[in-house]
């Protein structure tokens, strides 16, 4: 695999300014050989979809974002885009995959110029991207995940590189996680059977610097050097519009996962190159769109692996028997999905333990005065086992059907109502059972108590965990970014946590700043964030500002290993409220996911 920059000029190239980039665009526009691009106006009416078109002029870059129930992250991604060079030469297209929530309200509130496409059903990532491209008119396409924030030069660096290298069809940046570590998936090889075996067996981690074993994520390559690669991540994929259309767009049979690998493979088959560009960086809060359905995401991932192996068997897998590759995929899927199921069954196990304990205690109290009539000690023991099974089944099935085990749908009132429904079902099912007539009151009481107990452990346990962490693991040094009413209230909230220690304030704007805010020293302006984090070894960064700060944060992540840092931020809708309309405790979004 080639290393270094393609031979198209000086390999020690310094990235040019946005003005120079625009000049390059104008020079190259005349000799574009791609097919004619449809105008945005001709594509605004899309049958079966709700399209909002701001009617802007033809852009240079069309940014396509697919949202599915992560409006806060999408709004955050758009805010970082507004700070990027060449944003004024871009159009933003948000395709909503039938989120059925307040996504449109949150996303468009501060982004009135975006083009909103609301789909009637969840059609998958690749197909939704294709819908977005149907409404795009830019020379370049940027497919951007909503759970990302981009650096200031994200657009200009990619345009600069593509204009200088007409043989490149796709480019992708250096991708960091919220702690500043490189996400290996930002540059990849195609998963041949041997490469996949090295990855899943752990050989690629054990011999990460080996060109033989480390090919899956190309860990043997310098992450700070530009390189030609097989594929880049779909979380930020910069593509020539003409090349995208020549390749036929995303394969819509890939519902979620695998569509980025597939597109890179077809683009390379067309004779274009795929390049990794560390000259620009993004932060990816991986998996937010799919975290609402974690187990389903596992199945989708391994299904995508099977689809890719079948589609490209003639190219990447013909050396190995197909059955051997399929067995390997199924084994890996079984191990990982089994682990996910075990994790998701933890709540069910606790529920079973509580329901059966409450029933046993209730019956024991009911017959405490006459122990010899206790059904557990008489010939009715098998009937009682049946009652335990029936009550357990009533609660587990009701909770499952009502979505109590889903993180996205849980609420205390919803869980309590579901428990009372389960109690009603259980009591009704035994009401006409004469053999249980002596214990109906005890059964009914046990069912009602269980309804409250199952809610109680879900509410109390997280609080106990938080208190334990505060006792054993102090929060440590805290810095607040912001100087507004929300920041004031956030400071008071933090002061109530005795384990937290506010070191100081970061002024949210560049330039002059006061010596203190709310009694705490102002450590510097936002453009000094990197040096402030380095000097004070901060463990918690609280962000309460709408000012531009993403680029400074990404700069700090790119050069500092902030593995102990947690970043929490305040939603924009709260920042827009007046002081008298703010809640007593400011809710925070967590970056460290």
C-alpha positions in Angstrom: 0.0 0.0 0.0 1.3 3.4 -0.9 2.5 5.8 1.7 3.0 9.5 1.7 1.4 12.0 -0.6 0.6 11.3 -4.2 3.2 12.7 -6.6 1.3 15.9 -7.5 3.7 18.5 -6.2 5.7 19.0 -3.0 5.2 16.2 -0.6 6.0 18.5 2.3 3.0 20.6 1.4 1.7 23.3 3.7 -2.1 23.6 3.7 -3.2 26.8 2.1 -5.6 29.4 3.4 -9.3 29.4 2.6 -8.9 32.2 0.1 -6.3 30.1 -1.8 -8.6 27.2 -1.6 -11.4 29.2 -3.2 -9.0 30.3 -5.9 -8.1 26.7 -6.6 -11.8 25.8 -6.8 -12.4 28.5 -9.4 -9.4 27.3 -11.5 -10.5 23.6 -11.4 -14.2 24.2 -11.9 -13.8 24.7 -15.6 -12.1 21.4 -16.2 -14.4 19.2 -14.2 -15.2 16.1 -16.1 -17.9 14.8 -13.9 -21.6 14.6 -14.9 -23.7 17.7 -14.7 -25.0 18.4 -11.2 -28.7 18.8 -10.7 -29.7 22.2 -9.2 -31.2 22.3 -5.8 -34.3 24.0 -7.1 -35.1 21.2 -9.4 -34.9 18.6 -6.6 -36.8 20.3 -3.8 -40.1 18.5 -4.3 -39.4 14.8 -3.4 -42.4 12.5 -3.4 -43.3 11.1 0.0 -41.0 13.4 1.9 -41.2 16.6 3.7 -38.6 19.0 2.3 -37.7 22.4 3.6 -35.5 24.4 1.1 -34.0 27.7 2.0 -33.3 28.4 -1.7 -29.6 29.2 -1.4 -27.2 29.6 -4.3 -25.2 26.7 -5.7 -22.7 25.7 -3.0 -19.2 24.3 -3.1 -19.8 21.6 -0.4 -23.1 19.8 0.3 -23.0 18.5 3.9 -25.5 15.5 4.4 -26.3 14.6 8.0 -28.7 11.7 8.8 -30.4 12.1 12.1 -32.1 9.4 14.1 -33.2 10.5 17.6 -30.0 12.4 18.5 -31.1 16.0 18.0 -28.8 17.5 20.7 -25.8 15.9 19.1 -26.9 17.0 15.6 -27.3 20.6 16.8 -23.8 20.4 18.3 -22.4 19.1 15.0 -24.0 21.9 13.2 -22.7 24.5 15.6 -19.1 23.2 15.0 -19.8 23.4 11.2 -20.8 27.1 11.5 -17.3 27.8 12.9 -15.6 26.0 10.0 -13.8 27.7 7.1 -15.8 27.6 3.9 -19.1 27.2 5.8 -20.4 30.2 3.8 -19.7 28.1 0.6 -21.7 25.1 1.9 -25.2 23.9 2.1 -26.5 21.7 5.0 -29.0 18.9 4.3 -30.4 17.1 7.3 -32.3 13.9 6.5 -34.4 12.7 9.5 -35.0 9.0 9.6 -38.5 9.2 11.1 -37.2 10.1 14.6 -40.8 10.9 15.8 -39.5 13.2 18.5 -38.6 16.9 18.7 -35.6 16.6 16.4 -36.8 19.2 13.9 -37.5 21.8 16.6 -34.1 21.4 18.3 -32.0 21.1 15.1 -33.6 24.0 13.1 -33.9 26.4 16.1 -30.4 27.7 15.6 -30.0 26.6 12.0 -32.7 28.2 10.0 -30.7 28.0 6.7 -30.5 24.2 6.6 -32.5 22.0 4.2 -34.7 19.6 6.3 -35.9 16.3 4.8 -38.3 14.5 7.0 -38.8 10.8 6.0 -41.9 8.8 6.8 -40.0 5.8 8.0 -36.5 4.7 9.0 -35.0 3.6 5.7 -31.4 3.1 6.9 -28.3 5.3 6.8 -27.1 4.7 3.2 -30.5 5.1 1.6 -31.1 8.3 3.6 -27.8 9.6 2.4 -28.8 9.0 -1.2 -32.0 10.9 -0.5 -29.9 13.8 0.7 -27.7 13.7 -2.4 -30.8 13.9 -4.6 -31.2 17.4 -3.0 -27.5 18.3 -3.1 -25.9 20.7 -5.6 -22.4 21.0 -4.3 -19.2 20.1 -6.2 -18.3 18.0 -3.1 -20.3 15.9 -0.7 -19.6 15.6 3.0 -21.4 12.7 4.8 -21.2 13.6 8.5 -22.5 11.7 11.4 -24.6 13.8 13.9 -22.5 12.6 16.8 -19.4 14.5 15.7 -17.8 17.9 16.0 -15.4 19.2 13.3 -12.4 21.4 13.5 -12.2 24.8 11.9 -10.3 23.6 8.8 -12.4 20.5 8.2 -13.9 21.7 5.0 -11.1 23.8 3.6 -8.4 21.1 4.2 -10.5 18.5 2.4 -11.3 20.8 -0.5 -7.7 21.9 -0.8 -6.5 18.3 -1.0 -9.2 17.2 -3.5 -8.5 20.2 -5.8 -4.8 19.4 -5.7 -5.3 15.6 -6.3 -8.0 15.0 -9.0 -7.4 11.3 -8.9 -8.7 11.1 -5.3 -12.4 10.3 -5.0 -12.8 10.0 -1.2 -11.0 11.5 1.7 -11.4 11.1 5.5 -9.8 13.0 8.4 -8.1 11.9 11.6 -10.9 10.9 14.0 -10.5 11.2 17.8 -12.7 9.9 20.6 -13.7 12.3 23.4 -10.5 11.5 25.3 -8.2 12.4 22.4 -7.3 8.9 21.4 -7.3 8.0 17.7 -10.3 6.0 16.6 -8.7 3.1 14.6 -11.7 2.9 12.2 -10.8 6.2 10.5 -8.5 4.3 8.1 -9.0 0.7 7.2 -8.1 -2.1 4.8 -10.8 -4.2 3.2 -11.5 -7.2 5.5 -10.1 -10.2 3.6 -10.5 -13.4 5.5 -6.9 -13.2 6.8 -7.1 -9.6 7.8 -10.4 -10.2 9.6 -8.9 -13.3 11.4 -6.0 -11.2 12.6 -8.5 -8.5 13.9 -10.9 -10.8 15.7 -8.2 -13.1 17.1 -6.4 -10.2 18.6 -3.2 -10.6 16.5 -3.7 -7.1 15.1 -3.6 -5.6 18.6 -0.7 -7.8 19.7 1.4 -7.0 16.6 -0.1 -3.5 15.9 3.1 -2.3 14.2 3.3 -5.2 11.8 2.3 -4.6 8.2 1.3 -8.3 8.1 -1.0 -8.5 11.1 -2.0 -4.8 11.6 -3.7 -4.3 8.3 -7.3 -4.1 9.6 -7.0 -0.6 11.0 -3.6 0.1 9.4 -2.1 0.5 12.8 1.4 0.2 11.4 1.1 3.5 9.6 2.0 6.8 11.2 -1.3 8.5 12.2 0.2 11.9 11.5 1.0 11.2 7.8 -1.3 11.3 4.8 -1.7 7.9 3.3 -3.6 6.1 0.6 -5.9 3.6 2.2 -8.6 1.1 1.2 -11.4 2.9 3.2 -12.2 5.7 5.6 -14.9 6.0 8.1 -18.5 7.0 7.1 -18.7 9.3 10.2 -16.9 11.9 8.0 -16.6 11.0 4.4 -15.6 13.7 1.9 -16.5 12.7 -1.7 -16.5 14.2 -5.1 -20.1 14.5 -6.2 -19.3 13.3 -9.7 -17.5 10.3 -8.4 -20.3 9.4 -5.9 -22.8 9.4 -8.7 -20.5 7.6 -11.1 -20.2 4.8 -8.5 -24.0 4.7 -8.0 -24.2 6.1 -4.5 -24.5 4.1 -1.4 -25.7 0.5 -1.7 -29.1 0.7 -0.1 -29.1 -3.0 0.9 -26.7 -2.0 3.7 -29.2 -0.7 6.3 -26.7 0.3 8.9 -22.9 -0.4 8.9 -20.8 -1.5 5.9 -22.1 1.1 3.4 -18.9 3.2 3.8 -16.6 0.2 3.1 -18.8 -0.8 0.1 -18.7 2.7 -1.4 -14.9 2.9 -1.0 -14.6 -0.4 -2.7 -16.7 0.7 -5.7 -14.9 4.0 -5.9 -11.6 2.2 -6.1 -12.9 -0.1 -8.7 -13.7 3.0 -10.8 -10.0 3.9 -10.7 -10.2 6.6 -8.0 -8.1 6.7 -4.8 -9.1 6.9 -1.1 -6.9 9.0 1.2 -6.6 9.5 4.9 -5.9 13.2 5.9 -4.6 13.9 9.4 -4.3 17.6 8.6 -7.8 18.0 9.9 -9.4 16.3 12.9 -12.9 15.6 14.2 -14.2 14.2 17.4 -16.6 11.3 17.1 -18.9 10.3 20.0 -19.2 6.9 18.6 -22.4 5.0 18.4 -24.9 7.6 19.5 -27.4 7.1 16.7 -27.4 3.3 17.2 -27.2 3.3 21.0 -30.9 3.5 21.3 -31.0 -0.1 20.0 -27.7 -1.5 21.0 -28.6 -5.2 20.5 -30.2 -4.5 17.1 -27.0 -2.6 16.2 -24.9 -5.7 16.9 -27.1 -7.8 14.6 -27.0 -5.1 11.9 -23.2 -5.0 12.1 -22.6 -8.7 11.6 -25.3 -8.8 8.9 -23.3 -6.1 7.1 -20.2 -8.2 7.4 -22.0 -11.1 5.8 -23.3 -8.9 3.0 -19.9 -7.4 2.3 -18.2 -10.9 2.2 -20.8 -12.2 -0.2 -20.6 -9.2 -2.5 -16.8 -9.0 -2.7 -16.0 -12.7 -2.4 -14.5 -12.8 -5.9 -12.1 -10.0 -5.0 -11.1 -10.5 -1.4 -12.1 -13.9 -0.2 -11.7 -16.5 -3.0 -8.5 -18.0 -1.5 -10.5 -19.3 1.6 -13.5 -21.6 1.6 -16.6 -19.6 1.9 -18.0 -21.8 4.7 -14.9 -21.1 6.8 -15.4 -17.3 6.5 -19.1 -17.6 7.4 -18.3 -19.8 10.4 -15.8 -17.2 11.6 -18.3 -14.3 11.3 -21.0 -16.3 13.1 -18.6 -17.3 15.9 -17.6 -13.7 16.4 -21.2 -12.5 16.3 -22.2 -15.2 18.8 -19.6 -14.2 21.3 -20.3 -10.4 21.1 -24.1 -10.7 20.9 -24.1 -13.1 23.8 -22.1 -10.6 25.8 -24.6 -7.9 24.9 -27.5 -10.1 25.8 -26.0 -10.9 29.1 -25.5 -7.3 29.9 -29.1 -6.4 28.8 -30.4 -9.3 30.9 -29.0 -7.9 34.1 -32.1 -5.7 34.7 -34.3 -8.7 34.0 -32.4 -10.8 36.5 -32.7 -8.2 39.3 -36.5 -7.9 38.5 -36.9 -11.6 38.8 -35.0 -11.6 42.1 -37.2 -8.8 43.5 -40.6 -10.2 42.3 -39.9 -13.6 43.7 -38.5 -12.3 47.0 -41.5 -10.1 47.5 -43.9 -12.9 46.8 -42.1 -15.3 49.2 -42.1 -12.7 52.0 -45.7 -11.8 51.4 -46.8 -15.5 51.7 -44.5 -16.0 54.7 -46.2 -13.0 56.5 -49.6 -14.2 55.5 -49.1 -17.6 57.2 -46.8 -16.5 60.0 -49.4 -17.2 62.7 -50.1 -20.7 61.5 -46.8 -22.0 60.0 -48.2 -25.5 59.4 -50.6 -24.1 56.8 -47.8 -22.3 54.9 -48.1 -23.6 51.2 -44.3 -23.8 50.9 -44.4 -26.5 53.6 -47.4 -28.4 52.5 -48.5 -30.3 49.4 -49.1 -27.0 47.5 -45.4 -26.4 46.9 -45.8 -27.2 43.2 -48.7 -24.8 42.9 -46.6 -22.1 44.5 -43.8 -22.7 42.0 -46.4 -22.2 39.3 -47.5 -18.9 41.0 -43.9 -17.7 41.1 -43.5 -18.5 37.4 -46.8 -16.8 36.5 -46.0 -13.6 38.4 -42.5 -13.5 37.0 -43.7 -14.0 33.5 -46.4 -11.3 33.9 -43.9 -8.6 34.9 -41.2 -9.5 32.5 -43.5 -9.7 29.5 -45.3 -6.5 30.4 -42.0 -4.7 30.9 -40.6 -6.0 27.6 -43.8 -5.1 25.6 -44.0 -1.7 27.2 -40.3 -0.9 26.5 -39.3 -0.6 30.1 -36.0 -2.4 29.3 -35.3 0.1 26.6 -33.0 2.9 27.7 -34.6 5.4 25.3 -38.2 4.8 26.6 -37.7 4.3 30.4 -39.3 6.7 32.9 -40.3 6.0 36.5 -44.0 6.7 35.8 -43.9 4.5 32.7 -42.3 1.7 34.7 -44.8 2.0 37.6 -47.8 2.0 35.2 -46.4 -1.1 33.4 -46.0 -2.8 36.8 -49.5 -2.1 37.8 -50.7 -3.5 34.5 -48.6 -6.6 35.2 -50.2 -6.8 38.7 -53.7 -6.6 37.2 -52.9 -9.3 34.7 -51.4 -11.6 37.3 -54.2 -11.1 39.9 -56.9 -11.6 37.2 -55.3 -14.8 36.0 -55.5 -16.4 39.5 -58.8 -14.8 40.8 -60.9 -17.7 39.7 -58.4 -20.4 40.8 -60.0 -22.1 43.8 -56.7 -23.7 44.9 -55.3 -20.2 45.5 -58.3 -18.7 47.2 -56.6 -18.8 50.6 -53.8 -16.5 49.3 -55.4 -14.0 46.9 -54.8 -11.0 49.2 -51.2 -12.0 49.7 -50.7 -12.4 45.9 -52.4 -9.1 45.2 -50.3 -7.3 47.8 -47.1 -8.9 46.5 -47.9 -7.8 43.0 -48.5 -4.2 44.0 -45.5 -4.0 46.2 -43.4 -5.5 43.4 -44.6 -2.7 41.0 -43.2 -0.1 43.4 -40.0 -2.1 44.3 -39.0 -2.5 40.6 -39.2 1.3 40.1 -37.4 1.9 43.4 -34.3 -0.1 42.6 -34.0 1.7 39.2 -34.1 5.1 40.9 -32.1 4.4 44.1 -29.2 2.3 42.7 -27.9 4.9 40.3 -27.9 7.5 43.2 -26.1 5.1 45.4 -23.5 4.5 42.7 -23.0 8.2 42.3 -22.6 8.7 46.0 -20.2 5.8 46.2 -18.1 7.3 43.4 -18.0 10.6 45.1 -16.9 9.0 48.4 -14.2 6.8 46.8 -13.3 8.8 43.6 -13.3 12.5 44.1 -14.4 14.5 41.1 -11.2 16.5 41.2 -10.4 19.8 39.6 -13.2 21.4 37.6 -13.2 24.2 35.1 -16.3 26.1 33.9 -16.4 27.5 30.4 -18.9 30.4 30.3 -19.9 33.7 31.9 -23.7 33.9 31.9 -26.7 33.0 34.1 -26.4 29.3 33.3 -22.7 29.3 34.2 -23.6 31.0 37.6 -26.2 28.3 38.4 -23.8 25.6 37.2 -21.2 26.9 39.6 -23.6 26.7 42.5 -24.6 23.2 41.5 -21.0 22.2 41.4 -20.3 23.8 44.8 -22.9 21.6 46.3 -20.9 18.5 45.3 -18.3 18.6 48.2 -16.0 16.3 46.2 -15.6 18.7 43.3 -13.2 21.6 43.4 -13.6 24.5 40.9 -10.2 25.7 39.8 -11.4 28.6 37.7 -13.3 29.9 34.8 -12.4 30.0 31.0 -13.7 33.2 29.4 -15.9 32.1 26.5 -14.6 34.7 24.1 -11.2 35.7 22.8 -9.6 39.0 23.8 -9.8 40.8 27.1 -11.4 39.2 30.2 -12.0 40.2 33.8 -9.9 38.9 36.7 -12.7 36.8 38.2 -16.2 35.6 37.8 -18.5 34.6 40.7 -15.6 34.6 43.0 -13.4 32.3 40.9 -10.3 33.4 38.9 -10.6 33.6 35.1 -7.7 31.4 33.9 -7.8 32.8 30.4 -9.8 33.1 27.2 -11.2 30.2 25.2 -8.3 30.3 22.7 -6.0 29.3 25.6 -8.0 26.2 26.4 -5.2 23.8 25.5 -2.6 25.4 27.8 -5.2 25.8 30.6 -6.1 22.1 30.5 -2.4 21.1 30.4 -1.4 23.3 33.3 -4.2 22.4 35.7 -4.8 18.6 35.0 -8.5 19.1 34.9 -10.8 16.1 35.3 -14.1 17.8 34.6 -14.8 20.5 32.0 -18.3 22.1 32.2 -19.3 24.1 29.1 -22.0 26.7 29.4 -21.6 28.9 26.3 -22.7 29.2 22.7 -19.5 30.8 21.7 -17.1 29.1 19.3 -15.1 26.5 21.4 -15.1 23.2 19.5 -12.0 24.0 17.4 -10.0 24.9 20.6 -11.3 21.7 22.2 -10.3 19.5 19.3 -6.9 21.2 19.1 -6.3 20.3 22.8 -7.5 16.7 22.2 -5.2 16.3 19.2 -2.0 17.1 21.2 -2.9 16.1 24.8 -3.8 12.7 26.1 -6.8 13.8 28.3 -7.8 10.3 29.3 -9.0 11.4 32.7 -11.1 14.3 31.4 -14.9 14.3 31.3 -16.6 17.0 29.3 -20.2 18.0 30.0 -22.1 20.7 28.2 -25.4 22.6 28.5 -28.0 22.3 25.8 -28.5 25.4 23.7 -32.1 25.8 24.5 -31.2 26.2 28.2 -28.6 28.8 27.4 -31.2 30.8 25.6 -33.5 31.0 28.7 -33.7 33.9 31.1 -32.5 33.3 34.7 -35.9 33.1 36.2 -36.9 30.3 33.8 -33.9 28.0 34.5 -34.2 24.8 36.5 -32.5 24.7 39.9 -30.2 21.9 38.8 -28.8 22.3 35.2 -29.0 19.1 33.2 -25.8 18.2 31.4 -25.0 16.3 28.3 -22.0 14.0 28.6 -19.3 14.0 25.9 -17.4 11.0 27.4 -19.6 8.3 25.9 
